[in-house]
Structures are given as structure tokens and as C-alpha cells.
Amino acid sequence: MAKRIIDPKHTPTKDLHQYLLGSVSPRPIAFVSTKDVNGNDNLAPYSFFNAFSSNPPILVFSSNRRVKNNTTKDTLQNIMDRKEAVINMVNYDIVKNMAITSVEYPSGTSEFVKAGLTPIPSLTIDVNRVEESPVNMECKVKEIIPLGDKGGAGHLIICEVTMMHINEDVLDGDRIDPDKIDLMGRMGRSYYVRASGAAIHTIYQSVEDLPIGYDGLPDVIKYSNVLSGSDIAELARITARPTQELLTDIASKYNTTKLTHDEVQTIAKNLLADGDSGLALAVSLSKV
């Protein structure tokens, strides 16, 4: 398959920016509230954002220089002045309110007011959080790392979480339910993704039990005419190889010795579609 070669040194920043955002996607959204030195609220979204440590709890987001004129944003100045911020998470219910705050308002303007969102006090810092957000994380800023001095250059803002607020209605016991929290992710251009419902897939893989792996599968499975790459990966993820006794029983039950490899793998593919990967592997190996 042909691939376009993108050389960052010879690609306009505005184009490289979109290639990066379209590729590193979807990204969580940090809805960052700050205060300026005069006590004015500020609220702005940043999708160069993620969690990087649990102990201590560290979040990092980047406030980039504007590409068009190399200026910086109020959020960055406020954080440099106060070393405090609240990172509020964006769910489906407030994503359009969030979009309103991305506009470049004059300094001192409250995006809370513009977006119809409610500022409420924090417990450990003097910055308001967004009441409508399902999760608020109060943060002390540990470090700001400039990544360059030209338009598009980021400033890594390393934040330590000092307090979390989680809406009870998004919890399932002591864990956050992805359908209930209904988070939004940022993609390239004006695209977003809703991380709930059919968009959620459960893929459990033990980090302790060793999987069979691709190298543990015979070539007739790895180079199957029937199984997709995803099907083969599902077989390679299995941690327990079927016993010889089970393979003998499966060969008898499905009469696999009299079927072609394609016919056997068609049975396996249907079993995979039904969620029975262990039996699918056993059927596939019973013909080998």
C-alpha cells in the first residue's frame, strides 16, 4: 500500500498540525479553568493532553503558540502567574458549550459566562471548576516546559492532581462507567468522537499470563485465506493451548479431518464471531 511521505522540515506547520492531529486521534480533552492576576475566570479546551502517572497523580497538557501569529494564550499566562488550574473533563452534554470557549475572546472575558457554564469553588486551589463537568481535577502546576519559540510550539504544563471531584452518577461501584461518563474525544479538523455505546470495545489481556503469540500459530492459520488479521490476532492472544484430548474430541465433533483448511477456518471464524475464541482455536488446530 502506497504511503505519503511527510517531512516535518519541509511541510508548512498548519498542514503538519493537521496530519498530526488526524493521526494521533482520538485525544482526550482537557477543559482547563484558570484565573488571571485580577481574579477573572478563564476556560479553554486543550486536546494535547493525557495522564502520565498515578503516584504522584500527574496530568500533562500543552498550550501551543498560535500558528498564525506566534502568540500565546491566556491559560498559559494565568498558569505562569498562579501555578494552579482545574482540568475538567468534557462529556457529550457539554461538548458544544466547550466549543464556544475555544473562541479567542479578549483577555479578562469569562468563558464560563459565554458558554453558559457554572463556576464553583475548588477545595485546594483558588480556581473555579465547571459544575456541569462529570470530573474535575484540581491541580498544582509543577513545571512548564517550552518546546520551542515559533508558531505551533507547545508548552508542556505538568500538573499534580491535589483533589478530584467525580459525579456519583457516572460511577459503577468504585469505577467509572464509560457509558455513564459519556466522554468526548478530539480528532483532526472539526471531528470529535463520542466514547460510549457502540464505540466501546472490551479487550482484556492479562499482563502476567503469556499468550500463544503469532509465533505459536502454524502457518496454515497465519496465512489463512478465511481468517482476517483481527481473527488471527484473537487466536494469538489466547493464553492456554488446547490439550491433545480436546483436539481429538473437536476433530471428531466437527469432522475436521475430512474438511479442507478453508472449511475448518470458516467454522473457526463463525465461532470467533460468537465470542468463543478458545473453541475457535481448538477447531483451527484440530486440522493441523
Secondary structure as UniProt FT lines:
FT   HELIX           8..10
FT   HELIX           13..23
FT   STRAND          27..28
FT   STRAND          30..35
FT   TURN            37..38
FT   STRAND          41..46
FT   STRAND          49..54
FT   TURN            55..56
FT   STRAND          57..62
FT   TURN            67..69
FT   HELIX           74..82
FT   STRAND          84..89
FT   HELIX           92..94
FT   HELIX           95..101
FT   TURN            107..108
FT   HELIX           111..115
FT   STRAND          119..120
FT   STRAND          129..130
FT   TURN            131..132
FT   STRAND          135..146
FT   TURN            151..152
FT   STRAND          155..166
FT   HELIX           168..170
FT   STRAND          171..172
FT   TURN            173..174
FT   STRAND          175..176
FT   HELIX           178..181
FT   STRAND          183..186
FT   TURN            189..190
FT   STRAND          192..195
FT   HELIX           197..199
FT   HELIX           214..216
FT   HELIX           219..222
FT   HELIX           229..236
FT   HELIX           244..254
FT   HELIX           256..258
FT   HELIX           261..273
FT   TURN            274..275
FT   HELIX           277..286
//
